[in-house]
């Protein structure tokens, strides 16, 4: 039996990327909760495997050449898992290039823009003192809308983001995109995007992966001053 992968995780979009991928790939894993609102991401043992003090991170005891390997950054983890299993990455080099394009698009675009939109639309106005910044709210809301328009046009001709089969690019994008309401988006004019969201939401691995420790999600970052200092401070 394959030894389980140790996953350092909290129920956020970046965390869901990895639980969903592990479920799709049918890889065994063990959850180690990293309570980011309590500051667990700054503990020395965690920093040894995730020096950027961000989860998720993994330790695979059966890494290359049979030796353990630790990996941080969700995109790098997805690429590693896909290479390890030979799944979710395309069968040809051309297909893999397409997957990489959309994976990088998520990491450089959707993740940062959607994260900033959620911060300025939800968290910043509730801080003490409040930071209700119309320009920031408008800018990031608009950028997210632009990106979802790009995605809708891509999905007009493909069942999935990088082609006709599910890939790690879909797994990277969906956890952020499914929160379009929280990002104050309208998707009535994006039927292909909406179809894709619903199709992935119905997949058993997406359902199971997103449900991992979901009961621990809360509004600490919005309501707890200490959690705000930890999450939005200088570290």
Protein Blocks (a to p, Z undefined) as FASTA:
>chain_A
ZZdddddddddfklmmmmmmmmmnopacddddddfknopmmgfklmmmmmnopacddddf
blghhiacddehjklmmmmmmmmnopanbjbfklmmmmmmmmmmmmmmmmmmmmmmmmmm
mmmmmpccddddfklmmmmmmmmmmmmmmmmmmmmmofblnlmbdcfklmmmmmmmmmmm
mnopafklmmklmmmmmmmmmpmklmmmmmgoklmgccklmmmmklmmmmmmmZZ
